Amino acid sequence: MKKQNTKEIKNETKDCNDGKCPIHGSISVRGKYFTGKVSKVFAKRIVIDFERVVRNEKYERFSKLKTRIHAYLPECMNDQIKVGDLVKVGETRRMSKIIHFVLLEKIQNKNTK
């Protein structure tokens, strides 16, 4: 998978003065990228759920596990994100006890299939 530079991601967002915004601010995004569905929206963070497949060595089977990630929600995207939207997040430096990711872009609305 080819890594994308956060400056190349085109979002129709308003300008913001948030220093932790990956588009307008100075925070660097490096590491892993995930796409998932938004399950909760808070004032400055969102919770993303997605499923992954893990192999069980003993029984030689695969099982599905759910993963929950907390991501920082920049000011410029605050009014765009709703519960059920499909979003893309990227790994960044640790911002708080539970936030290690930042929201990069909104991929799909809740109503769109």
Gaussian input, Z-matrix of N, CA and C with variables (Angstrom, degrees):
# hf/3-21g

backbone

0 1
 N
 C     1     B1
 C     2     B2     1     A1
 N     3     B3     2     A2     1     D1
 C     4     B4     3     A3     2     D2
 C     5     B5     4     A4     3     D3
 N     6     B6     5     A5     4     D4
 C     7     B7     6     A6     5     D5
 C     8     B8     7     A7     6     D6
 N     9     B9     8     A8     7     D7
 C    10    B10     9     A9     8     D8
 C    11    B11    10    A10     9     D9
 N    12    B12    11    A11    10    D10
 C    13    B13    12    A12    11    D11
 C    14    B14    13    A13    12    D12
 N    15    B15    14    A14    13    D13
 C    16    B16    15    A15    14    D14
 C    17    B17    16    A16    15    D15
 N    18    B18    17    A17    16    D16
 C    19    B19    18    A18    17    D17
 C    20    B20    19    A19    18    D18
 N    21    B21    20    A20    19    D19
 C    22    B22    21    A21    20    D20
 C    23    B23    22    A22    21    D21
 N    24    B24    23    A23    22    D22
 C    25    B25    24    A24    23    D23
 C    26    B26    25    A25    24    D24
 N    27    B27    26    A26    25    D25
 C    28    B28    27    A27    26    D26
 C    29    B29    28    A28    27    D27
 N    30    B30    29    A29    28    D28
 C    31    B31    30    A30    29    D29
 C    32    B32    31    A31    30    D30
 N    33    B33    32    A32    31    D31
 C    34    B34    33    A33    32    D32
 C    35    B35    34    A34    33    D33
 N    36    B36    35    A35    34    D34
 C    37    B37    36    A36    35    D35
 C    38    B38    37    A37    36    D36
 N    39    B39    38    A38    37    D37
 C    40    B40    39    A39    38    D38
 C    41    B41    40    A40    39    D39
 N    42    B42    41    A41    40    D40
 C    43    B43    42    A42    41    D41
 C    44    B44    43    A43    42    D42
 N    45    B45    44    A44    43    D43
 C    46    B46    45    A45    44    D44
 C    47    B47    46    A46    45    D45
 N    48    B48    47    A47    46    D46
 C    49    B49    48    A48    47    D47
 C    50    B50    49    A49    48    D48
 N    51    B51    50    A50    49    D49
 C    52    B52    51    A51    50    D50
 C    53    B53    52    A52    51    D51
 N    54    B54    53    A53    52    D52
 C    55    B55    54    A54    53    D53
 C    56    B56    55    A55    54    D54
 N    57    B57    56    A56    55    D55
 C    58    B58    57    A57    56    D56
 C    59    B59    58    A58    57    D57
 N    60    B60    59    A59    58    D58
 C    61    B61    60    A60    59    D59
 C    62    B62    61    A61    60    D60
 N    63    B63    62    A62    61    D61
 C    64    B64    63    A63    62    D62
 C    65    B65    64    A64    63    D63
 N    66    B66    65    A65    64    D64
 C    67    B67    66    A66    65    D65
 C    68    B68    67    A67    66    D66
 N    69    B69    68    A68    67    D67
 C    70    B70    69    A69    68    D68
 C    71    B71    70    A70    69    D69
 N    72    B72    71    A71    70    D70
 C    73    B73    72    A72    71    D71
 C    74    B74    73    A73    72    D72
 N    75    B75    74    A74    73    D73
 C    76    B76    75    A75    74    D74
 C    77    B77    76    A76    75    D75
 N    78    B78    77    A77    76    D76
 C    79    B79    78    A78    77    D77
 C    80    B80    79    A79    78    D78
 N    81    B81    80    A80    79    D79
 C    82    B82    81    A81    80    D80
 C    83    B83    82    A82    81    D81
 N    84    B84    83    A83    82    D82
 C    85    B85    84    A84    83    D83
 C    86    B86    85    A85    84    D84
 N    87    B87    86    A86    85    D85
 C    88    B88    87    A87    86    D86
 C    89    B89    88    A88    87    D87
 N    90    B90    89    A89    88    D88
 C    91    B91    90    A90    89    D89
 C    92    B92    91    A91    90    D90
 N    93    B93    92    A92    91    D91
 C    94    B94    93    A93    92    D92
 C    95    B95    94    A94    93    D93
 N    96    B96    95    A95    94    D94
 C    97    B97    96    A96    95    D95
 C    98    B98    97    A97    96    D96
 N    99    B99    98    A98    97    D97
 C   100   B100    99    A99    98    D98
 C   101   B101   100   A100    99    D99
 N   102   B102   101   A101   100   D100
 C   103   B103   102   A102   101   D101
 C   104   B104   103   A103   102   D102
 N   105   B105   104   A104   103   D103
 C   106   B106   105   A105   104   D104
 C   107   B107   106   A106   105   D105
 N   108   B108   107   A107   106   D106
 C   109   B109   108   A108   107   D107
 C   110   B110   109   A109   108   D108
 N   111   B111   110   A110   109   D109
 C   112   B112   111   A111   110   D110
 C   113   B113   112   A112   111   D111
 N   114   B114   113   A113   112   D112
 C   115   B115   114   A114   113   D113
 C   116   B116   115   A115   114   D114
 N   117   B117   116   A116   115   D115
 C   118   B118   117   A117   116   D116
 C   119   B119   118   A118   117   D117
 N   120   B120   119   A119   118   D118
 C   121   B121   120   A120   119   D119
 C   122   B122   121   A121   120   D120
 N   123   B123   122   A122   121   D121
 C   124   B124   123   A123   122   D122
 C   125   B125   124   A124   123   D123
 N   126   B126   125   A125   124   D124
 C   127   B127   126   A126   125   D125
 C   128   B128   127   A127   126   D126
 N   129   B129   128   A128   127   D127
 C   130   B130   129   A129   128   D128
 C   131   B131   130   A130   129   D129
 N   132   B132   131   A131   130   D130
 C   133   B133   132   A132   131   D131
 C   134   B134   133   A133   132   D132
 N   135   B135   134   A134   133   D133
 C   136   B136   135   A135   134   D134
 C   137   B137   136   A136   135   D135
 N   138   B138   137   A137   136   D136
 C   139   B139   138   A138   137   D137
 C   140   B140   139   A139   138   D138
 N   141   B141   140   A140   139   D139
 C   142   B142   141   A141   140   D140
 C   143   B143   142   A142   141   D141
 N   144   B144   143   A143   142   D142
 C   145   B145   144   A144   143   D143
 C   146   B146   145   A145   144   D144
 N   147   B147   146   A146   145   D145
 C   148   B148   147   A147   146   D146
 C   149   B149   148   A148   147   D147
 N   150   B150   149   A149   148   D148
 C   151   B151   150   A150   149   D149
 C   152   B152   151   A151   150   D150
 N   153   B153   152   A152   151   D151
 C   154   B154   153   A153   152   D152
 C   155   B155   154   A154   153   D153
 N   156   B156   155   A155   154   D154
 C   157   B157   156   A156   155   D155
 C   158   B158   157   A157   156   D156
 N   159   B159   158   A158   157   D157
 C   160   B160   159   A159   158   D158
 C   161   B161   160   A160   159   D159
 N   162   B162   161   A161   160   D160
 C   163   B163   162   A162   161   D161
 C   164   B164   163   A163   162   D162
 N   165   B165   164   A164   163   D163
 C   166   B166   165   A165   164   D164
 C   167   B167   166   A166   165   D165
 N   168   B168   167   A167   166   D166
 C   169   B169   168   A168   167   D167
 C   170   B170   169   A169   168   D168
 N   171   B171   170   A170   169   D169
 C   172   B172   171   A171   170   D170
 C   173   B173   172   A172   171   D171
 N   174   B174   173   A173   172   D172
 C   175   B175   174   A174   173   D173
 C   176   B176   175   A175   174   D174
 N   177   B177   176   A176   175   D175
 C   178   B178   177   A177   176   D176
 C   179   B179   178   A178   177   D177
 N   180   B180   179   A179   178   D178
 C   181   B181   180   A180   179   D179
 C   182   B182   181   A181   180   D180
 N   183   B183   182   A182   181   D181
 C   184   B184   183   A183   182   D182
 C   185   B185   184   A184   183   D183
 N   186   B186   185   A185   184   D184
 C   187   B187   186   A186   185   D185
 C   188   B188   187   A187   186   D186
 N   189   B189   188   A188   187   D187
 C   190   B190   189   A189   188   D188
 C   191   B191   190   A190   189   D189
 N   192   B192   191   A191   190   D190
 C   193   B193   192   A192   191   D191
 C   194   B194   193   A193   192   D192
 N   195   B195   194   A194   193   D193
 C   196   B196   195   A195   194   D194
 C   197   B197   196   A196   195   D195
 N   198   B198   197   A197   196   D196
 C   199   B199   198   A198   197   D197
 C   200   B200   199   A199   198   D198
 N   201   B201   200   A200   199   D199
 C   202   B202   201   A201   200   D200
 C   203   B203   202   A202   201   D201
 N   204   B204   203   A203   202   D202
 C   205   B205   204   A204   203   D203
 C   206   B206   205   A205   204   D204
 N   207   B207   206   A206   205   D205
 C   208   B208   207   A207   206   D206
 C   209   B209   208   A208   207   D207
 N   210   B210   209   A209   208   D208
 C   211   B211   210   A210   209   D209
 C   212   B212   211   A211   210   D210
 N   213   B213   212   A212   211   D211
 C   214   B214   213   A213   212   D212
 C   215   B215   214   A214   213   D213
 N   216   B216   215   A215   214   D214
 C   217   B217   216   A216   215   D215
 C   218   B218   217   A217   216   D216
 N   219   B219   218   A218   217   D217
 C   220   B220   219   A219   218   D218
 C   221   B221   220   A220   219   D219
 N   222   B222   221   A221   220   D220
 C   223   B223   222   A222   221   D221
 C   224   B224   223   A223   222   D222
 N   225   B225   224   A224   223   D223
 C   226   B226   225   A225   224   D224
 C   227   B227   226   A226   225   D225
 N   228   B228   227   A227   226   D226
 C   229   B229   228   A228   227   D227
 C   230   B230   229   A229   228   D228
 N   231   B231   230   A230   229   D229
 C   232   B232   231   A231   230   D230
 C   233   B233   232   A232   231   D231
 N   234   B234   233   A233   232   D232
 C   235   B235   234   A234   233   D233
 C   236   B236   235   A235   234   D234
 N   237   B237   236   A236   235   D235
 C   238   B238   237   A237   236   D236
 C   239   B239   238   A238   237   D237
 N   240   B240   239   A239   238   D238
 C   241   B241   240   A240   239   D239
 C   242   B242   241   A241   240   D240
 N   243   B243   242   A242   241   D241
 C   244   B244   243   A243   242   D242
 C   245   B245   244   A244   243   D243
 N   246   B246   245   A245   244   D244
 C   247   B247   246   A246   245   D245
 C   248   B248   247   A247   246   D246
 N   249   B249   248   A248   247   D247
 C   250   B250   249   A249   248   D248
 C   251   B251   250   A250   249   D249
 N   252   B252   251   A251   250   D250
 C   253   B253   252   A252   251   D251
 C   254   B254   253   A253   252   D252
 N   255   B255   254   A254   253   D253
 C   256   B256   255   A255   254   D254
 C   257   B257   256   A256   255   D255
 N   258   B258   257   A257   256   D256
 C   259   B259   258   A258   257   D257
 C   260   B260   259   A259   258   D258
 N   261   B261   260   A260   259   D259
 C   262   B262   261   A261   260   D260
 C   263   B263   262   A262   261   D261
 N   264   B264   263   A263   262   D262
 C   265   B265   264   A264   263   D263
 C   266   B266   265   A265   264   D264
 N   267   B267   266   A266   265   D265
 C   268   B268   267   A267   266   D266
 C   269   B269   268   A268   267   D267
 N   270   B270   269   A269   268   D268
 C   271   B271   270   A270   269   D269
 C   272   B272   271   A271   270   D270
 N   273   B273   272   A272   271   D271
 C   274   B274   273   A273   272   D272
 C   275   B275   274   A274   273   D273
 N   276   B276   275   A275   274   D274
 C   277   B277   276   A276   275   D275
 C   278   B278   277   A277   276   D276
 N   279   B279   278   A278   277   D277
 C   280   B280   279   A279   278   D278
 C   281   B281   280   A280   279   D279
 N   282   B282   281   A281   280   D280
 C   283   B283   282   A282   281   D281
 C   284   B284   283   A283   282   D282
 N   285   B285   284   A284   283   D283
 C   286   B286   285   A285   284   D284
 C   287   B287   286   A286   285   D285
 N   288   B288   287   A287   286   D286
 C   289   B289   288   A288   287   D287
 C   290   B290   289   A289   288   D288
 N   291   B291   290   A290   289   D289
 C   292   B292   291   A291   290   D290
 C   293   B293   292   A292   291   D291
 N   294   B294   293   A293   292   D292
 C   295   B295   294   A294   293   D293
 C   296   B296   295   A295   294   D294
 N   297   B297   296   A296   295   D295
 C   298   B298   297   A297   296   D296
 C   299   B299   298   A298   297   D297
 N   300   B300   299   A299   298   D298
 C   301   B301   300   A300   299   D299
 C   302   B302   301   A301   300   D300
 N   303   B303   302   A302   301   D301
 C   304   B304   303   A303   302   D302
 C   305   B305   304   A304   303   D303
 N   306   B306   305   A305   304   D304
 C   307   B307   306   A306   305   D305
 C   308   B308   307   A307   306   D306
 N   309   B309   308   A308   307   D307
 C   310   B310   309   A309   308   D308
 C   311   B311   310   A310   309   D309
 N   312   B312   311   A311   310   D310
 C   313   B313   312   A312   311   D311
 C   314   B314   313   A313   312   D312
 N   315   B315   314   A314   313   D313
 C   316   B316   315   A315   314   D314
 C   317   B317   316   A316   315   D315
 N   318   B318   317   A317   316   D316
 C   319   B319   318   A318   317   D317
 C   320   B320   319   A319   318   D318
 N   321   B321   320   A320   319   D319
 C   322   B322   321   A321   320   D320
 C   323   B323   322   A322   321   D321
 N   324   B324   323   A323   322   D322
 C   325   B325   324   A324   323   D323
 C   326   B326   325   A325   324   D324
 N   327   B327   326   A326   325   D325
 C   328   B328   327   A327   326   D326
 C   329   B329   328   A328   327   D327
 N   330   B330   329   A329   328   D328
 C   331   B331   330   A330   329   D329
 C   332   B332   331   A331   330   D330
 N   333   B333   332   A332   331   D331
 C   334   B334   333   A333   332   D332
 C   335   B335   334   A334   333   D333
 N   336   B336   335   A335   334   D334
 C   337   B337   336   A336   335   D335
 C   338   B338   337   A337   336   D336

   B1=1.4306
   B2=1.5184
   B3=1.3055
   B4=1.4568
   B5=1.5240
   B6=1.3331
   B7=1.4554
   B8=1.5154
   B9=1.3181
   B10=1.4506
   B11=1.5112
   B12=1.3051
   B13=1.4467
   B14=1.5207
   B15=1.3194
   B16=1.4654
   B17=1.5167
   B18=1.3112
   B19=1.4602
   B20=1.5311
   B21=1.3504
   B22=1.4615
   B23=1.5248
   B24=1.3185
   B25=1.4547
   B26=1.5143
   B27=1.3260
   B28=1.4537
   B29=1.5223
   B30=1.2954
   B31=1.4611
   B32=1.5152
   B33=1.3186
   B34=1.4520
   B35=1.5193
   B36=1.3271
   B37=1.4488
   B38=1.5078
   B39=1.3091
   B40=1.4532
   B41=1.5267
   B42=1.3206
   B43=1.4576
   B44=1.5195
   B45=1.3112
   B46=1.4570
   B47=1.5228
   B48=1.3006
   B49=1.4581
   B50=1.5209
   B51=1.3206
   B52=1.4566
   B53=1.5243
   B54=1.3144
   B55=1.4603
   B56=1.5098
   B57=1.3341
   B58=1.4622
   B59=1.5207
   B60=1.3193
   B61=1.4615
   B62=1.5283
   B63=1.3357
   B64=1.4648
   B65=1.5233
   B66=1.3347
   B67=1.4597
   B68=1.5205
   B69=1.3369
   B70=1.4579
   B71=1.5196
   B72=1.3173
   B73=1.4577
   B74=1.5146
   B75=1.3168
   B76=1.4627
   B77=1.5272
   B78=1.3130
   B79=1.4629
   B80=1.5276
   B81=1.3328
   B82=1.4629
   B83=1.5247
   B84=1.3134
   B85=1.4646
   B86=1.5149
   B87=1.3347
   B88=1.4618
   B89=1.5072
   B90=1.3075
   B91=1.4558
   B92=1.5088
   B93=1.3049
   B94=1.4631
   B95=1.5205
   B96=1.3319
   B97=1.4609
   B98=1.5244
   B99=1.3254
   B100=1.4505
   B101=1.5205
   B102=1.3265
   B103=1.4587
   B104=1.5205
   B105=1.3229
   B106=1.4499
   B107=1.5085
   B108=1.3133
   B109=1.4580
   B110=1.5291
   B111=1.3200
   B112=1.4625
   B113=1.5257
   B114=1.3402
   B115=1.4609
   B116=1.5266
   B117=1.3269
   B118=1.4628
   B119=1.5204
   B120=1.3336
   B121=1.4622
   B122=1.5193
   B123=1.3326
   B124=1.4531
   B125=1.5236
   B126=1.3252
   B127=1.4643
   B128=1.5256
   B129=1.3253
   B130=1.4585
   B131=1.5213
   B132=1.3327
   B133=1.4622
   B134=1.5145
   B135=1.3407
   B136=1.4560
   B137=1.5230
   B138=1.3228
   B139=1.4591
   B140=1.5196
   B141=1.3439
   B142=1.4603
   B143=1.5188
   B144=1.3295
   B145=1.4595
   B146=1.5202
   B147=1.3364
   B148=1.4595
   B149=1.5222
   B150=1.3271
   B151=1.4618
   B152=1.5212
   B153=1.3309
   B154=1.4602
   B155=1.5184
   B156=1.3201
   B157=1.4611
   B158=1.5268
   B159=1.3432
   B160=1.4556
   B161=1.5177
   B162=1.3355
   B163=1.4628
   B164=1.5226
   B165=1.3246
   B166=1.4523
   B167=1.5259
   B168=1.3243
   B169=1.4655
   B170=1.5331
   B171=1.3121
   B172=1.4612
   B173=1.5198
   B174=1.3232
   B175=1.4593
   B176=1.5205
   B177=1.3056
   B178=1.4680
   B179=1.5256
   B180=1.3028
   B181=1.4627
   B182=1.5233
   B183=1.3117
   B184=1.4529
   B185=1.5221
   B186=1.3166
   B187=1.4613
   B188=1.5229
   B189=1.3220
   B190=1.4572
   B191=1.5212
   B192=1.3221
   B193=1.4519
   B194=1.5183
   B195=1.3206
   B196=1.4576
   B197=1.5189
   B198=1.3159
   B199=1.4520
   B200=1.5175
   B201=1.3167
   B202=1.4606
   B203=1.5276
   B204=1.3356
   B205=1.4617
   B206=1.5197
   B207=1.3278
   B208=1.4581
   B209=1.5210
   B210=1.3339
   B211=1.4613
   B212=1.5228
   B213=1.3328
   B214=1.4593
   B215=1.5242
   B216=1.3211
   B217=1.4590
   B218=1.5237
   B219=1.3520
   B220=1.4651
   B221=1.5275
   B222=1.3351
   B223=1.4635
   B224=1.5225
   B225=1.3172
   B226=1.4632
   B227=1.5330
   B228=1.3359
   B229=1.4629
   B230=1.5206
   B231=1.3074
   B232=1.4599
   B233=1.5232
   B234=1.3357
   B235=1.4616
   B236=1.5243
   B237=1.3358
   B238=1.4650
   B239=1.5268
   B240=1.3105
   B241=1.4594
   B242=1.5252
   B243=1.3267
   B244=1.4618
   B245=1.5333
   B246=1.3137
   B247=1.4635
   B248=1.5247
   B249=1.3332
   B250=1.4551
   B251=1.5138
   B252=1.3302
   B253=1.4621
   B254=1.5230
   B255=1.3211
   B256=1.4544
   B257=1.5228
   B258=1.3385
   B259=1.4616
   B260=1.5228
   B261=1.3361
   B262=1.4572
   B263=1.5217
   B264=1.3407
   B265=1.4591
   B266=1.5205
   B267=1.3288
   B268=1.4517
   B269=1.5164
   B270=1.3254
   B271=1.4577
   B272=1.5191
   B273=1.3081
   B274=1.4565
   B275=1.5266
   B276=1.3094
   B277=1.4625
   B278=1.5273
   B279=1.2888
   B280=1.4630
   B281=1.5290
   B282=1.3312
   B283=1.4627
   B284=1.5210
   B285=1.3103
   B286=1.4588
   B287=1.5240
   B288=1.3094
   B289=1.4587
   B290=1.5223
   B291=1.3370
   B292=1.4643
   B293=1.5230
   B294=1.3172
   B295=1.4678
   B296=1.5265
   B297=1.3524
   B298=1.4613
   B299=1.5261
   B300=1.3245
   B301=1.4571
   B302=1.5214
   B303=1.3341
   B304=1.4584
   B305=1.5258
   B306=1.3258
   B307=1.4636
   B308=1.5208
   B309=1.3383
   B310=1.4603
   B311=1.5160
   B312=1.3343
   B313=1.4577
   B314=1.5219
   B315=1.3191
   B316=1.4555
   B317=1.5197
   B318=1.3260
   B319=1.4615
   B320=1.5194
   B321=1.3238
   B322=1.4582
   B323=1.5236
   B324=1.3299
   B325=1.4574
   B326=1.5185
   B327=1.3107
   B328=1.4603
   B329=1.5203
   B330=1.3267
   B331=1.4625
   B332=1.5221
   B333=1.3315
   B334=1.4566
   B335=1.5192
   B336=1.3480
   B337=1.4678
   B338=1.4977
   A1=109.05
   A2=117.09
   A3=122.20
   A4=109.94
   A5=115.82
   A6=119.83
   A7=109.65
   A8=116.29
   A9=121.95
   A10=109.14
   A11=115.79
   A12=120.46
   A13=107.86
   A14=117.26
   A15=119.78
   A16=111.85
   A17=118.37
   A18=120.75
   A19=110.77
   A20=117.48
   A21=121.08
   A22=112.21
   A23=117.39
   A24=120.34
   A25=108.57
   A26=116.00
   A27=120.86
   A28=109.34
   A29=115.77
   A30=121.63
   A31=108.56
   A32=116.37
   A33=121.13
   A34=107.33
   A35=115.96
   A36=120.27
   A37=110.25
   A38=115.11
   A39=120.44
   A40=109.11
   A41=116.02
   A42=119.88
   A43=109.46
   A44=115.42
   A45=119.43
   A46=109.12
   A47=115.79
   A48=122.12
   A49=111.18
   A50=116.58
   A51=122.15
   A52=109.42
   A53=117.64
   A54=121.62
   A55=113.24
   A56=117.65
   A57=121.95
   A58=112.56
   A59=118.17
   A60=122.06
   A61=108.85
   A62=119.46
   A63=120.24
   A64=113.48
   A65=118.51
   A66=121.50
   A67=111.14
   A68=116.86
   A69=121.12
   A70=113.08
   A71=117.78
   A72=122.20
   A73=112.51
   A74=115.42
   A75=120.56
   A76=113.04
   A77=118.39
   A78=119.96
   A79=109.99
   A80=116.37
   A81=120.39
   A82=109.60
   A83=114.97
   A84=121.56
   A85=107.19
   A86=115.90
   A87=120.77
   A88=107.88
   A89=115.78
   A90=119.78
   A91=111.99
   A92=116.61
   A93=122.05
   A94=111.78
   A95=114.18
   A96=123.25
   A97=107.75
   A98=117.17
   A99=121.96
   A100=109.96
   A101=115.48
   A102=121.09
   A103=107.20
   A104=115.75
   A105=119.55
   A106=111.64
   A107=114.74
   A108=122.07
   A109=109.32
   A110=116.08
   A111=121.72
   A112=108.93
   A113=116.40
   A114=119.89
   A115=112.45
   A116=118.27
   A117=122.06
   A118=109.17
   A119=115.78
   A120=121.71
   A121=108.04
   A122=115.83
   A123=122.41
   A124=108.59
   A125=117.09
   A126=120.83
   A127=111.97
   A128=118.37
   A129=120.74
   A130=113.25
   A131=117.55
   A132=119.53
   A133=110.12
   A134=113.90
   A135=121.16
   A136=108.40
   A137=116.12
   A138=122.28
   A139=107.39
   A140=116.04
   A141=122.29
   A142=108.64
   A143=116.80
   A144=123.13
   A145=109.51
   A146=116.20
   A147=120.80
   A148=108.95
   A149=115.46
   A150=121.59
   A151=110.12
   A152=114.98
   A153=120.54
   A154=108.40
   A155=116.34
   A156=122.28
   A157=108.40
   A158=115.78
   A159=122.19
   A160=108.53
   A161=116.31
   A162=121.12
   A163=109.79
   A164=116.22
   A165=123.08
   A166=107.26
   A167=116.75
   A168=121.47
   A169=112.24
   A170=117.46
   A171=120.80
   A172=111.79
   A173=116.79
   A174=120.74
   A175=113.20
   A176=117.41
   A177=123.91
   A178=111.38
   A179=115.14
   A180=122.54
   A181=109.09
   A182=114.75
   A183=121.31
   A184=108.62
   A185=116.00
   A186=120.14
   A187=109.26
   A188=115.45
   A189=121.30
   A190=109.32
   A191=115.68
   A192=121.78
   A193=108.98
   A194=116.28
   A195=120.74
   A196=109.30
   A197=115.81
   A198=122.34
   A199=108.76
   A200=115.71
   A201=121.80
   A202=108.31
   A203=116.15
   A204=122.44
   A205=108.90
   A206=116.19
   A207=122.46
   A208=107.70
   A209=116.98
   A210=121.60
   A211=109.87
   A212=115.24
   A213=121.46
   A214=109.57
   A215=116.79
   A216=123.40
   A217=108.80
   A218=118.84
   A219=120.80
   A220=111.99
   A221=115.44
   A222=121.11
   A223=112.14
   A224=117.68
   A225=120.67
   A226=112.61
   A227=118.46
   A228=121.69
   A229=112.28
   A230=117.44
   A231=122.03
   A232=112.72
   A233=118.03
   A234=120.74
   A235=113.13
   A236=119.10
   A237=122.48
   A238=113.40
   A239=118.21
   A240=122.29
   A241=110.57
   A242=115.44
   A243=123.34
   A244=108.78
   A245=116.78
   A246=121.77
   A247=108.86
   A248=116.85
   A249=122.13
   A250=113.94
   A251=119.05
   A252=122.00
   A253=110.53
   A254=116.38
   A255=122.87
   A256=107.76
   A257=117.78
   A258=122.16
   A259=110.33
   A260=114.96
   A261=122.35
   A262=108.27
   A263=116.85
   A264=122.21
   A265=109.31
   A266=116.01
   A267=122.06
   A268=110.70
   A269=115.61
   A270=120.81
   A271=110.32
   A272=116.11
   A273=122.44
   A274=108.36
   A275=116.48
   A276=119.22
   A277=109.29
   A278=115.90
   A279=120.60
   A280=109.52
   A281=116.18
   A282=121.01
   A283=112.37
   A284=117.35
   A285=121.81
   A286=107.63
   A287=115.89
   A288=120.03
   A289=112.45
   A290=118.01
   A291=120.58
   A292=113.72
   A293=118.98
   A294=121.13
   A295=110.06
   A296=115.64
   A297=122.66
   A298=111.62
   A299=117.18
   A300=122.42
   A301=109.38
   A302=115.61
   A303=121.59
   A304=108.16
   A305=116.43
   A306=122.05
   A307=109.64
   A308=117.07
   A309=121.74
   A310=112.35
   A311=116.64
   A312=118.90
   A313=110.59
   A314=113.98
   A315=121.96
   A316=107.13
   A317=117.56
   A318=121.77
   A319=111.25
   A320=116.62
   A321=120.14
   A322=110.03
   A323=116.06
   A324=121.41
   A325=110.74
   A326=115.98
   A327=121.53
   A328=111.14
   A329=117.39
   A330=121.79
   A331=113.11
   A332=118.88
   A333=122.32
   A334=110.13
   A335=116.05
   A336=119.49
   A337=111.22
   D1=128.74
   D2=-178.88
   D3=-78.10
   D4=132.78
   D5=178.71
   D6=-77.90
   D7=143.03
   D8=178.26
   D9=-106.15
   D10=139.87
   D11=172.95
   D12=-78.40
   D13=139.09
   D14=-176.45
   D15=-66.52
   D16=-24.38
   D17=178.59
   D18=-72.99
   D19=-21.22
   D20=-179.83
   D21=-82.71
   D22=-17.74
   D23=-178.77
   D24=-71.75
   D25=123.74
   D26=-176.49
   D27=-97.46
   D28=113.67
   D29=176.49
   D30=-120.48
   D31=140.68
   D32=175.21
   D33=-87.46
   D34=72.81
   D35=-176.67
   D36=-116.16
   D37=158.20
   D38=175.61
   D39=-79.06
   D40=161.30
   D41=177.17
   D42=-70.10
   D43=144.82
   D44=178.64
   D45=-135.60
   D46=159.56
   D47=178.82
   D48=-103.24
   D49=19.20
   D50=-177.92
   D51=-79.05
   D52=120.98
   D53=179.13
   D54=-72.71
   D55=-19.46
   D56=-179.45
   D57=-93.76
   D58=4.91
   D59=178.11
   D60=-76.04
   D61=131.16
   D62=-178.86
   D63=-72.09
   D64=-18.25
   D65=-177.90
   D66=-95.31
   D67=-48.12
   D68=-176.44
   D69=-99.28
   D70=-19.26
   D71=-175.80
   D72=-96.03
   D73=-161.29
   D74=-174.32
   D75=-116.04
   D76=15.41
   D77=-178.91
   D78=-82.10
   D79=140.66
   D80=-179.20
   D81=-97.55
   D82=140.83
   D83=178.38
   D84=-109.32
   D85=120.75
   D86=178.75
   D87=-147.84
   D88=153.91
   D89=-179.69
   D90=105.78
   D91=-137.65
   D92=-172.92
   D93=-90.55
   D94=152.06
   D95=175.50
   D96=-120.15
   D97=137.48
   D98=178.85
   D99=-131.71
   D100=149.73
   D101=170.60
   D102=-117.56
   D103=138.38
   D104=-178.52
   D105=-162.01
   D106=177.01
   D107=-178.12
   D108=-98.05
   D109=135.84
   D110=-179.76
   D111=-74.74
   D112=125.16
   D113=179.52
   D114=-105.25
   D115=-28.81
   D116=177.57
   D117=-143.59
   D118=146.32
   D119=176.83
   D120=-124.65
   D121=125.31
   D122=176.13
   D123=-114.13
   D124=-173.95
   D125=-175.82
   D126=-63.35
   D127=-46.34
   D128=-177.37
   D129=-127.85
   D130=15.28
   D131=176.75
   D132=-151.66
   D133=160.67
   D134=176.26
   D135=-129.25
   D136=158.55
   D137=176.53
   D138=-114.43
   D139=127.98
   D140=-176.08
   D141=-116.64
   D142=134.00
   D143=176.38
   D144=-115.06
   D145=138.87
   D146=171.42
   D147=-153.26
   D148=159.10
   D149=-179.16
   D150=-101.06
   D151=147.44
   D152=175.11
   D153=-136.45
   D154=157.56
   D155=-177.52
   D156=-105.49
   D157=128.36
   D158=-179.15
   D159=-122.88
   D160=139.00
   D161=-178.83
   D162=-90.27
   D163=133.02
   D164=174.71
   D165=-95.85
   D166=111.93
   D167=-174.21
   D168=-66.92
   D169=-39.50
   D170=-174.95
   D171=-64.82
   D172=-46.14
   D173=-176.50
   D174=-98.80
   D175=1.30
   D176=178.62
   D177=51.91
   D178=47.13
   D179=178.99
   D180=-129.19
   D181=169.08
   D182=175.40
   D183=-113.50
   D184=145.64
   D185=177.30
   D186=-133.88
   D187=151.60
   D188=178.45
   D189=-93.76
   D190=134.54
   D191=175.64
   D192=-124.67
   D193=144.31
   D194=176.75
   D195=-94.95
   D196=138.32
   D197=178.70
   D198=-119.08
   D199=138.24
   D200=179.28
   D201=-120.19
   D202=126.28
   D203=-178.58
   D204=-123.46
   D205=137.35
   D206=173.09
   D207=-99.04
   D208=130.70
   D209=-177.45
   D210=-130.00
   D211=149.39
   D212=178.40
   D213=-74.14
   D214=137.28
   D215=179.97
   D216=-107.03
   D217=109.09
   D218=179.90
   D219=-66.30
   D220=156.90
   D221=-178.52
   D222=-61.90
   D223=-35.73
   D224=-175.03
   D225=-71.49
   D226=-19.59
   D227=179.63
   D228=-108.87
   D229=7.75
   D230=-173.22
   D231=-61.95
   D232=-40.08
   D233=-176.96
   D234=-85.49
   D235=-9.32
   D236=-177.26
   D237=-88.76
   D238=-26.95
   D239=-171.03
   D240=-91.73
   D241=128.86
   D242=177.19
   D243=-126.41
   D244=165.19
   D245=177.86
   D246=-66.78
   D247=131.21
   D248=179.57
   D249=101.52
   D250=-9.35
   D251=179.54
   D252=-73.10
   D253=150.99
   D254=175.13
   D255=-94.20
   D256=122.60
   D257=-174.29
   D258=-130.42
   D259=164.82
   D260=176.66
   D261=-117.82
   D262=130.94
   D263=178.85
   D264=-122.88
   D265=154.49
   D266=179.01
   D267=-128.52
   D268=150.87
   D269=-178.82
   D270=-77.14
   D271=142.28
   D272=-179.83
   D273=-143.15
   D274=-172.18
   D275=177.65
   D276=-67.91
   D277=163.20
   D278=-178.70
   D279=-70.31
   D280=121.68
   D281=-179.20
   D282=-96.15
   D283=-31.44
   D284=176.74
   D285=-154.63
   D286=-166.45
   D287=-176.77
   D288=-63.23
   D289=-35.90
   D290=-175.98
   D291=-117.28
   D292=-8.45
   D293=-175.88
   D294=-100.24
   D295=115.05
   D296=177.56
   D297=-125.19
   D298=0.68
   D299=-176.31
   D300=-128.13
   D301=160.94
   D302=177.63
   D303=-132.67
   D304=145.24
   D305=179.89
   D306=-72.57
   D307=128.76
   D308=-179.66
   D309=-101.29
   D310=-47.86
   D311=-178.17
   D312=-159.59
   D313=158.89
   D314=174.41
   D315=-96.73
   D316=124.00
   D317=-176.08
   D318=-90.64
   D319=-45.54
   D320=-172.30
   D321=-149.60
   D322=145.58
   D323=175.81
   D324=-75.00
   D325=166.31
   D326=178.17
   D327=-65.80
   D328=-39.30
   D329=-174.78
   D330=-80.22
   D331=-22.89
   D332=-177.98
   D333=-78.74
   D334=138.66
   D335=178.23
   D336=-117.98

